Protein backbone atom coordinates (compact mmCIF):
# COMPACT_ATOMS: atom_id res chain seq x y z
CA UNK A 1 0.00 0.00 0.00
CA UNK A 2 1.26 3.50 -0.73
CA UNK A 3 0.45 4.78 2.79
CA UNK A 4 3.77 3.67 4.28
CA UNK A 5 5.66 5.44 1.50
CA UNK A 6 3.52 8.57 1.92
CA UNK A 7 4.26 8.64 5.65
CA UNK A 8 8.03 8.70 5.07
CA UNK A 9 7.78 11.13 2.15
CA UNK A 10 9.08 8.73 -0.51
CA UNK A 11 6.26 9.41 -2.99
CA UNK A 12 6.82 11.77 -5.91
CA UNK A 13 10.59 11.66 -5.36
CA UNK A 14 12.30 11.62 -8.76
CA UNK A 15 15.32 9.64 -7.49
CA UNK A 16 13.26 6.88 -5.82
CA UNK A 17 11.20 4.29 -7.67
CA UNK A 18 8.80 2.07 -5.71
CA UNK A 19 7.21 -1.10 -7.10
CA UNK A 20 4.24 -2.38 -5.09
CA UNK A 21 3.51 -6.07 -5.55
CA UNK A 22 -0.03 -7.01 -4.61
CA UNK A 23 -2.32 -9.94 -5.13
CA UNK A 24 -5.05 -9.50 -7.68
CA UNK A 25 -7.88 -7.31 -6.46
CA UNK A 26 -5.81 -5.14 -4.10
CA UNK A 27 -7.55 -1.91 -5.15
CA UNK A 28 -6.34 -0.03 -2.07
CA UNK A 29 -2.80 -0.31 -3.42
CA UNK A 30 -3.54 1.58 -6.65
CA UNK A 31 -1.80 4.93 -6.82
CA UNK A 32 -1.21 7.86 -9.12
CA UNK A 33 2.20 8.82 -7.73
CA UNK A 34 4.75 9.40 -10.46
CA UNK A 35 7.38 7.15 -8.88
CA UNK A 36 5.13 4.30 -7.71
CA UNK A 37 4.18 1.35 -9.90
CA UNK A 38 1.63 -1.24 -8.82
CA UNK A 39 2.13 -4.77 -10.09
CA UNK A 40 -0.31 -7.65 -9.66
CA UNK A 41 1.58 -10.77 -8.67
CA UNK A 42 2.55 -13.27 -6.03
CA UNK A 43 5.54 -12.91 -3.72
CA UNK A 44 6.02 -16.68 -3.88
CA UNK A 45 6.80 -16.49 -7.60
CA UNK A 46 8.27 -13.26 -8.91
CA UNK A 47 9.50 -14.67 -12.22
CA UNK A 48 8.67 -11.36 -13.90
CA UNK A 49 11.59 -9.78 -12.02
CA UNK A 50 15.28 -10.35 -12.63
CA UNK A 51 17.79 -11.50 -10.04
CA UNK A 52 18.87 -8.57 -7.86
CA UNK A 53 16.51 -6.24 -9.76
CA UNK A 54 15.64 -4.20 -6.67
CA UNK A 55 17.95 -2.30 -4.36
CA UNK A 56 15.66 -3.10 -1.43
CA UNK A 57 12.74 -5.48 -0.97
CA UNK A 58 10.46 -4.42 1.89
CA UNK A 59 7.72 -6.62 3.33
CA UNK A 60 5.73 -5.75 6.44
CA UNK A 61 3.52 -8.46 7.96
CA UNK A 62 2.99 -10.40 4.75
CA UNK A 63 4.94 -13.66 5.02
CA UNK A 64 2.61 -15.04 7.70
CA UNK A 65 -0.27 -14.74 5.19
CA UNK A 66 1.17 -16.57 2.16
CA UNK A 67 0.25 -20.10 3.23
CA UNK A 68 2.07 -23.13 4.58
CA UNK A 69 5.77 -23.51 5.35
CA UNK A 70 6.58 -24.34 1.72
CA UNK A 71 4.84 -21.12 0.58
CA UNK A 72 6.78 -19.11 3.15
CA UNK A 73 10.01 -20.73 1.96
CA UNK A 74 9.18 -19.83 -1.65
CA UNK A 75 8.45 -16.21 -0.71
CA UNK A 76 11.68 -15.91 1.27
CA UNK A 77 13.66 -17.39 -1.60
CA UNK A 78 12.13 -14.94 -4.07
CA UNK A 79 12.74 -11.96 -1.76
CA UNK A 80 16.39 -12.98 -1.47
CA UNK A 81 16.64 -13.52 -5.24
CA UNK A 82 15.13 -10.26 -6.50
CA UNK A 83 16.57 -7.95 -3.82
CA UNK A 84 20.12 -6.79 -3.24
CA UNK A 85 18.92 -5.99 0.28
CA UNK A 86 15.76 -6.82 2.15
CA UNK A 87 13.69 -6.02 5.22
CA UNK A 88 11.02 -8.61 6.05
CA UNK A 89 8.99 -8.05 9.22
CA UNK A 90 6.53 -10.51 10.76
CA UNK A 91 4.77 -10.86 14.12
CA UNK A 92 6.44 -13.25 16.55
CA UNK A 93 4.63 -16.55 17.06
CA UNK A 94 5.48 -16.47 20.77
CA UNK A 95 4.23 -12.97 21.60
CA UNK A 96 1.34 -13.54 24.03
CA UNK A 97 -1.19 -11.38 22.14
CA UNK A 98 -1.96 -12.58 18.62
CA UNK A 99 -1.81 -9.34 16.57
CA UNK A 100 -4.52 -10.07 13.99
CA UNK A 101 -7.20 -11.20 16.41
CA UNK A 102 -5.83 -9.26 19.42
CA UNK A 103 -6.56 -12.17 21.70
CA UNK A 104 -4.22 -13.71 24.31
CA UNK A 105 -2.52 -16.90 23.07
CA UNK A 106 -5.04 -17.24 20.22
CA UNK A 107 -2.40 -18.84 17.97
CA UNK A 108 -2.01 -21.79 20.38
CA UNK A 109 -5.70 -22.64 20.75
CA UNK A 110 -7.10 -25.64 18.85
CA UNK A 111 -8.30 -24.64 15.38
CA UNK A 112 -11.93 -25.45 16.29
CA UNK A 113 -11.79 -23.06 19.26
CA UNK A 114 -10.26 -20.30 17.12
CA UNK A 115 -12.99 -20.75 14.50
CA UNK A 116 -15.68 -20.65 17.21
CA UNK A 117 -14.24 -17.43 18.63
CA UNK A 118 -14.06 -15.75 15.21
CA UNK A 119 -17.64 -16.82 14.46
CA UNK A 120 -19.02 -15.47 17.72
CA UNK A 121 -16.95 -12.44 18.74
CA UNK A 122 -15.50 -9.28 17.24
CA UNK A 123 -11.78 -9.97 17.45
CA UNK A 124 -9.07 -7.55 16.37
CA UNK A 125 -9.51 -5.81 13.06
CA UNK A 126 -11.69 -8.55 11.55
CA UNK A 127 -14.98 -8.34 13.31
CA UNK A 128 -17.25 -11.34 13.83
CA UNK A 129 -17.47 -13.78 10.89
CA UNK A 130 -20.59 -15.92 11.46
CA UNK A 131 -20.13 -18.17 8.41
CA UNK A 132 -18.07 -21.17 9.50
CA UNK A 133 -16.27 -21.68 6.18
CA UNK A 134 -15.21 -18.03 5.99
CA UNK A 135 -14.17 -17.98 9.66
CA UNK A 136 -12.05 -21.10 9.15
CA UNK A 137 -10.48 -19.63 6.02
CA UNK A 138 -9.53 -16.50 7.95
CA UNK A 139 -8.09 -18.44 10.87
CA UNK A 140 -6.08 -20.76 8.60
CA UNK A 141 -4.78 -17.86 6.47
CA UNK A 142 -2.51 -16.63 9.27
CA UNK A 143 0.56 -18.66 10.20
CA UNK A 144 2.82 -16.84 12.62
CA UNK A 145 6.56 -17.55 12.52
CA UNK A 146 9.11 -18.29 15.22
CA UNK A 147 12.64 -16.89 15.42
CA UNK A 148 13.98 -20.26 14.29
CA UNK A 149 11.78 -20.26 11.18
CA UNK A 150 12.68 -16.66 10.26
CA UNK A 151 16.37 -17.48 10.64
CA UNK A 152 16.03 -20.57 8.46
CA UNK A 153 14.13 -18.63 5.76
CA UNK A 154 16.72 -15.84 5.66
CA UNK A 155 20.05 -17.51 6.46
CA UNK A 156 22.06 -14.75 4.76
CA UNK A 157 20.40 -12.02 6.83
CA UNK A 158 20.42 -10.62 10.33
CA UNK A 159 17.57 -10.91 12.79
CA UNK A 160 16.25 -7.94 14.75
CA UNK A 161 13.75 -8.55 17.55
CA UNK A 162 11.27 -5.73 18.12
CA UNK A 163 10.22 -5.67 21.75
CA UNK A 164 7.16 -4.47 23.62
CA UNK A 165 7.16 -4.54 27.44
CA UNK A 166 10.35 -6.60 27.28
CA UNK A 167 8.80 -9.34 25.10
CA UNK A 168 9.66 -9.99 21.46
CA UNK A 169 6.66 -8.62 19.57
CA UNK A 170 7.87 -8.99 16.01
CA UNK A 171 10.84 -10.24 14.05
CA UNK A 172 12.71 -8.47 11.28
CA UNK A 173 15.00 -10.34 8.92
CA UNK A 174 17.23 -7.94 7.05
CA UNK A 175 20.21 -7.87 4.77
CA UNK A 176 22.10 -4.62 4.27
C-alpha positions as CSV (number, residue, x, y, z in Angstrom):
1,X,0.0,0.0,0.0
2,X,1.3,3.5,-0.7
3,X,0.5,4.8,2.8
4,X,3.8,3.7,4.3
5,X,5.7,5.4,1.5
6,X,3.5,8.6,1.9
7,X,4.3,8.6,5.7
8,X,8.0,8.7,5.1
9,X,7.8,11.1,2.2
10,X,9.1,8.7,-0.5
11,X,6.3,9.4,-3.0
12,X,6.8,11.8,-5.9
13,X,10.6,11.7,-5.4
14,X,12.3,11.6,-8.8
15,X,15.3,9.6,-7.5
16,X,13.3,6.9,-5.8
17,X,11.2,4.3,-7.7
18,X,8.8,2.1,-5.7
19,X,7.2,-1.1,-7.1
20,X,4.2,-2.4,-5.1
21,X,3.5,-6.1,-5.6
22,X,0.0,-7.0,-4.6
23,X,-2.3,-9.9,-5.1
24,X,-5.1,-9.5,-7.7
25,X,-7.9,-7.3,-6.5
26,X,-5.8,-5.1,-4.1
27,X,-7.6,-1.9,-5.1
28,X,-6.3,0.0,-2.1
29,X,-2.8,-0.3,-3.4
30,X,-3.5,1.6,-6.6
31,X,-1.8,4.9,-6.8
32,X,-1.2,7.9,-9.1
33,X,2.2,8.8,-7.7
34,X,4.8,9.4,-10.5
35,X,7.4,7.1,-8.9
36,X,5.1,4.3,-7.7
37,X,4.2,1.3,-9.9
38,X,1.6,-1.2,-8.8
39,X,2.1,-4.8,-10.1
40,X,-0.3,-7.6,-9.7
41,X,1.6,-10.8,-8.7
42,X,2.6,-13.3,-6.0
43,X,5.5,-12.9,-3.7
44,X,6.0,-16.7,-3.9
45,X,6.8,-16.5,-7.6
46,X,8.3,-13.3,-8.9
47,X,9.5,-14.7,-12.2
48,X,8.7,-11.4,-13.9
49,X,11.6,-9.8,-12.0
50,X,15.3,-10.3,-12.6
51,X,17.8,-11.5,-10.0
52,X,18.9,-8.6,-7.9
53,X,16.5,-6.2,-9.8
54,X,15.6,-4.2,-6.7
55,X,17.9,-2.3,-4.4
56,X,15.7,-3.1,-1.4
57,X,12.7,-5.5,-1.0
58,X,10.5,-4.4,1.9
59,X,7.7,-6.6,3.3
60,X,5.7,-5.8,6.4
61,X,3.5,-8.5,8.0
62,X,3.0,-10.4,4.8
63,X,4.9,-13.7,5.0
64,X,2.6,-15.0,7.7
65,X,-0.3,-14.7,5.2
66,X,1.2,-16.6,2.2
67,X,0.3,-20.1,3.2
68,X,2.1,-23.1,4.6
69,X,5.8,-23.5,5.4
70,X,6.6,-24.3,1.7
71,X,4.8,-21.1,0.6
72,X,6.8,-19.1,3.2
73,X,10.0,-20.7,2.0
74,X,9.2,-19.8,-1.6
75,X,8.4,-16.2,-0.7
76,X,11.7,-15.9,1.3
77,X,13.7,-17.4,-1.6
78,X,12.1,-14.9,-4.1
79,X,12.7,-12.0,-1.8
80,X,16.4,-13.0,-1.5
81,X,16.6,-13.5,-5.2
82,X,15.1,-10.3,-6.5
83,X,16.6,-7.9,-3.8
84,X,20.1,-6.8,-3.2
85,X,18.9,-6.0,0.3
86,X,15.8,-6.8,2.1
87,X,13.7,-6.0,5.2
88,X,11.0,-8.6,6.1
89,X,9.0,-8.1,9.2
90,X,6.5,-10.5,10.8
91,X,4.8,-10.9,14.1
92,X,6.4,-13.3,16.6
93,X,4.6,-16.6,17.1
94,X,5.5,-16.5,20.8
95,X,4.2,-13.0,21.6
96,X,1.3,-13.5,24.0
97,X,-1.2,-11.4,22.1
98,X,-2.0,-12.6,18.6
99,X,-1.8,-9.3,16.6
100,X,-4.5,-10.1,14.0
101,X,-7.2,-11.2,16.4
102,X,-5.8,-9.3,19.4
103,X,-6.6,-12.2,21.7
104,X,-4.2,-13.7,24.3
105,X,-2.5,-16.9,23.1
106,X,-5.0,-17.2,20.2
107,X,-2.4,-18.8,18.0
108,X,-2.0,-21.8,20.4
109,X,-5.7,-22.6,20.8
110,X,-7.1,-25.6,18.9
111,X,-8.3,-24.6,15.4
112,X,-11.9,-25.5,16.3
113,X,-11.8,-23.1,19.3
114,X,-10.3,-20.3,17.1
115,X,-13.0,-20.8,14.5
116,X,-15.7,-20.6,17.2
117,X,-14.2,-17.4,18.6
118,X,-14.1,-15.8,15.2
119,X,-17.6,-16.8,14.5
120,X,-19.0,-15.5,17.7
121,X,-17.0,-12.4,18.7
122,X,-15.5,-9.3,17.2
123,X,-11.8,-10.0,17.4
124,X,-9.1,-7.5,16.4
125,X,-9.5,-5.8,13.1
126,X,-11.7,-8.5,11.6
127,X,-15.0,-8.3,13.3
128,X,-17.2,-11.3,13.8
129,X,-17.5,-13.8,10.9
130,X,-20.6,-15.9,11.5
131,X,-20.1,-18.2,8.4
132,X,-18.1,-21.2,9.5
133,X,-16.3,-21.7,6.2
134,X,-15.2,-18.0,6.0
135,X,-14.2,-18.0,9.7
136,X,-12.1,-21.1,9.1
137,X,-10.5,-19.6,6.0
138,X,-9.5,-16.5,7.9
139,X,-8.1,-18.4,10.9
140,X,-6.1,-20.8,8.6
141,X,-4.8,-17.9,6.5
142,X,-2.5,-16.6,9.3
143,X,0.6,-18.7,10.2
144,X,2.8,-16.8,12.6
145,X,6.6,-17.6,12.5
146,X,9.1,-18.3,15.2
147,X,12.6,-16.9,15.4
148,X,14.0,-20.3,14.3
149,X,11.8,-20.3,11.2
150,X,12.7,-16.7,10.3
151,X,16.4,-17.5,10.6
152,X,16.0,-20.6,8.5
153,X,14.1,-18.6,5.8
154,X,16.7,-15.8,5.7
155,X,20.1,-17.5,6.5
156,X,22.1,-14.8,4.8
157,X,20.4,-12.0,6.8
158,X,20.4,-10.6,10.3
159,X,17.6,-10.9,12.8
160,X,16.3,-7.9,14.7
161,X,13.8,-8.5,17.6
162,X,11.3,-5.7,18.1
163,X,10.2,-5.7,21.8
164,X,7.2,-4.5,23.6
165,X,7.2,-4.5,27.4
166,X,10.3,-6.6,27.3
167,X,8.8,-9.3,25.1
168,X,9.7,-10.0,21.5
169,X,6.7,-8.6,19.6
170,X,7.9,-9.0,16.0
171,X,10.8,-10.2,14.0
172,X,12.7,-8.5,11.3
173,X,15.0,-10.3,8.9
174,X,17.2,-7.9,7.0
175,X,20.2,-7.9,4.8
176,X,22.1,-4.6,4.3
